[in-house]
Amino acid sequence: MRIRPISPDRLVAELTDLLSRATPPGRLRVAVDGAPAAGPDDLAAALVEPLRAAGRPVLHVRAADFLRPASIRLEHGRTNPDAYYAGWTDEAGLRREVLDPAGPDGSGRLLPSLWDPVADRASRAGYVDLPTGGVVLVSGALLLGAGLPFDVTVHLALSPAALARRTDPAQRWTLPAFIRYADEVDPASFADVVVRADDPRHPALVEAGTPG
């Protein structure tokens, strides 16, 4: 295993190159996975314009916009790490509205958001047509290991100390869920790209995790 330090800008450039060269049937389905403290939404957002400049239509979907209703999500309380780990994201909805339509036999008609967690109702978003050859970036936490059909997986890894240090105090109740995720799923052992993100100014690529 080789750890290669890389600047944030270079990380975006290398990921853009990797993703722009990938040509699966249909559209490219990419997971940008990591705890909120690692910034998966920020990294996915940073990839949008470079990919478009490379000639790839792009849709960025946040897993946080595919949460289950509060009556289900918060059934065991607002700060239950086990419920957060297994029951917050509507994985069936994400598959139905985003990943399957973006797949080899899909229509390309994707829903960018399903649920508004603040208003606790459907987001009323309109469908977006992503043409063949397009890229859908799905960013968020706990995305891997559940059988969701991604073509490329990027995992932002944090050490336990960095995770605890960088997690918002109001969200520290989620820490056991991420410890469980690392132990049970171990996404760093199989993701196509693994980025060590302890210091957001100085990320590092784990070379053994890059597709070759």
C-alpha positions as CSV (number, residue, x, y, z in Angstrom):
1,M,0.0,0.0,0.0
2,R,1.3,3.4,-1.0
3,I,0.0,6.6,0.5
4,R,0.5,9.5,-1.9
5,P,-0.1,13.1,-0.6
6,I,-2.0,15.2,-3.1
7,S,-3.4,18.7,-3.1
8,P,-7.2,19.2,-3.1
9,D,-7.0,20.7,-6.6
10,R,-5.0,17.8,-7.9
11,L,-7.3,15.3,-6.3
12,V,-10.2,16.9,-8.2
13,A,-8.2,16.8,-11.4
14,E,-7.2,13.2,-11.1
15,L,-10.8,12.1,-10.2
16,T,-12.1,14.1,-13.2
17,D,-9.6,12.3,-15.4
18,L,-10.6,8.9,-14.0
19,L,-14.3,9.5,-14.3
20,S,-14.2,11.1,-17.7
21,R,-12.4,8.1,-19.1
22,A,-14.9,5.6,-17.7
23,T,-17.5,4.5,-20.2
24,P,-19.9,1.9,-18.8
25,P,-23.2,1.2,-20.7
26,G,-25.7,3.9,-20.0
27,R,-24.4,6.5,-17.5
28,L,-21.6,6.4,-15.0
29,R,-22.9,6.0,-11.4
30,V,-20.4,7.3,-8.9
31,A,-20.5,7.1,-5.1
32,V,-18.6,9.8,-3.2
33,D,-18.9,8.2,0.3
34,G,-17.7,9.6,3.6
35,A,-18.8,11.0,7.0
36,P,-20.1,14.6,6.8
37,A,-16.9,15.7,8.5
38,A,-14.9,14.4,5.4
39,G,-16.9,16.6,3.0
40,P,-18.3,14.1,0.4
41,D,-20.8,16.7,-0.8
42,D,-18.1,19.3,-1.2
43,L,-15.9,16.9,-3.2
44,A,-18.8,15.8,-5.5
45,A,-19.8,19.5,-6.1
46,A,-16.2,20.3,-7.0
47,L,-16.2,17.6,-9.7
48,V,-19.3,18.9,-11.5
49,E,-17.8,21.7,-13.6
50,P,-14.6,19.9,-14.5
51,L,-16.5,16.9,-15.7
52,R,-18.8,19.2,-17.8
53,A,-15.7,20.8,-19.2
54,A,-14.5,17.4,-20.2
55,G,-17.7,16.9,-22.1
56,R,-19.6,14.7,-19.6
57,P,-23.1,15.8,-18.6
58,V,-23.4,15.6,-14.8
59,L,-26.0,15.4,-12.1
60,H,-25.0,15.7,-8.4
61,V,-27.4,14.0,-6.0
62,R,-27.0,14.3,-2.3
63,A,-28.0,11.2,-0.2
64,A,-29.3,13.7,2.4
65,D,-32.1,14.5,0.0
66,F,-33.2,10.9,0.1
67,L,-33.9,10.4,3.7
68,R,-36.9,8.5,5.0
69,P,-39.8,10.4,6.6
70,A,-39.3,11.5,10.2
71,S,-41.9,9.1,11.5
72,I,-39.7,6.2,10.3
73,R,-36.3,7.8,10.6
74,L,-36.8,9.0,14.2
75,E,-38.9,6.2,15.5
76,H,-36.2,5.3,18.0
77,G,-35.3,8.9,18.9
78,R,-33.5,11.8,17.3
79,T,-30.0,10.7,18.4
80,N,-30.0,6.9,18.0
81,P,-26.8,5.9,16.2
82,D,-28.1,2.4,15.2
83,A,-31.2,4.0,13.5
84,Y,-28.9,6.5,11.8
85,Y,-26.7,3.6,10.6
86,A,-29.4,1.4,9.2
87,G,-32.6,3.4,8.8
88,W,-32.1,7.0,7.8
89,T,-31.4,6.8,4.0
90,D,-34.1,5.7,1.7
91,E,-31.9,3.3,-0.2
92,A,-34.8,1.8,-2.2
93,G,-35.8,5.3,-3.3
94,L,-32.3,6.2,-4.3
95,R,-32.1,3.0,-6.3
96,R,-35.5,3.5,-7.9
97,E,-35.2,7.2,-8.7
98,V,-31.5,7.6,-9.5
99,L,-29.3,4.5,-9.8
100,D,-31.6,2.1,-11.8
101,P,-32.7,4.8,-14.3
102,A,-29.0,5.7,-14.7
103,G,-28.0,2.1,-15.3
104,P,-27.4,0.2,-18.6
105,D,-31.1,-0.3,-19.4
106,G,-32.4,2.8,-17.6
107,S,-34.4,5.6,-19.0
108,G,-31.9,8.4,-17.9
109,R,-34.8,10.2,-16.2
110,L,-33.5,10.9,-12.7
111,L,-35.0,12.5,-9.6
112,P,-32.4,14.8,-8.0
113,S,-34.1,14.8,-4.6
114,L,-36.9,12.8,-3.0
115,W,-37.5,14.2,0.5
116,D,-37.2,17.5,2.3
117,P,-36.1,16.6,5.8
118,V,-36.8,20.1,7.2
119,A,-40.4,20.3,6.0
120,D,-40.7,16.5,6.3
121,R,-42.5,16.1,3.0
122,A,-41.7,15.2,-0.6
123,S,-39.3,17.6,-2.1
124,R,-41.5,18.1,-5.3
125,A,-38.3,18.2,-7.4
126,G,-38.7,17.7,-11.1
127,Y,-37.1,14.9,-13.0
128,V,-33.9,15.5,-15.0
129,D,-32.9,13.8,-18.2
130,L,-29.3,12.7,-18.0
131,P,-28.1,11.6,-21.5
132,T,-26.2,8.4,-22.2
133,G,-22.6,9.0,-21.3
134,G,-23.5,11.3,-18.4
135,V,-22.3,11.0,-14.9
136,V,-24.4,10.9,-11.7
137,L,-22.5,11.7,-8.6
138,V,-24.2,10.5,-5.4
139,S,-22.6,11.9,-2.3
140,G,-23.2,11.2,1.4
141,A,-22.5,8.9,4.3
142,L,-22.8,5.2,4.7
143,L,-23.4,4.6,1.0
144,L,-21.3,1.5,0.5
145,G,-21.9,-2.1,1.5
146,A,-25.6,-2.1,1.0
147,G,-25.6,-3.4,-2.6
148,L,-26.4,-0.1,-4.3
149,P,-25.3,-0.4,-8.0
150,F,-22.4,2.0,-8.3
151,D,-19.9,1.8,-11.2
152,V,-17.2,3.7,-9.3
153,T,-16.8,4.2,-5.6
154,V,-14.8,6.9,-3.9
155,H,-14.4,6.7,-0.1
156,L,-13.2,9.5,2.0
157,A,-11.5,7.9,5.1
158,L,-11.0,9.5,8.4
159,S,-9.1,8.2,11.4
160,P,-11.2,7.8,14.5
161,A,-9.4,10.8,16.1
162,A,-10.0,13.0,13.0
163,L,-13.6,11.9,12.8
164,A,-14.2,12.9,16.4
165,R,-12.3,16.1,16.1
166,R,-14.0,17.3,12.9
167,T,-17.5,16.2,13.6
168,D,-19.9,19.0,14.6
169,P,-20.6,18.7,18.4
170,A,-24.3,18.5,17.7
171,Q,-23.7,15.5,15.5
172,R,-21.3,13.6,17.8
173,W,-24.0,11.1,18.6
174,T,-23.5,9.7,15.1
175,L,-19.9,8.7,15.8
176,P,-20.7,5.1,16.9
177,A,-22.5,4.6,13.5
178,F,-19.3,5.4,11.7
179,I,-17.2,3.2,13.9
180,R,-19.6,0.4,13.2
181,Y,-19.4,1.2,9.4
182,A,-15.7,1.0,9.5
183,D,-15.7,-2.3,11.4
184,E,-18.6,-4.1,9.6
185,V,-18.4,-2.7,6.1
186,D,-14.8,-1.6,5.9
187,P,-15.3,0.5,2.8
188,A,-11.6,1.4,2.6
189,S,-10.9,-2.2,1.8
190,F,-12.8,-2.3,-1.4
191,A,-13.7,1.2,-2.7
192,D,-12.2,1.9,-6.1
193,V,-10.6,5.1,-4.8
194,V,-9.7,5.7,-1.2
195,V,-8.7,9.2,0.0
196,R,-7.3,9.8,3.4
197,A,-9.0,13.0,4.5
198,D,-7.9,13.7,8.0
199,D,-6.6,17.1,7.0
200,P,-8.8,18.6,4.3
201,R,-5.9,20.8,3.1
202,H,-3.6,17.8,2.7
203,P,-5.5,14.7,1.4
204,A,-3.7,11.6,0.4
205,L,-4.5,8.8,-2.1
206,V,-4.2,5.2,-1.1
207,E,-2.8,3.8,-4.3
208,A,-3.8,0.3,-3.7
209,G,-7.5,1.4,-3.7
210,T,-7.4,2.9,-7.2
211,P,-8.7,1.0,-10.1
212,G,-5.9,-0.2,-12.3
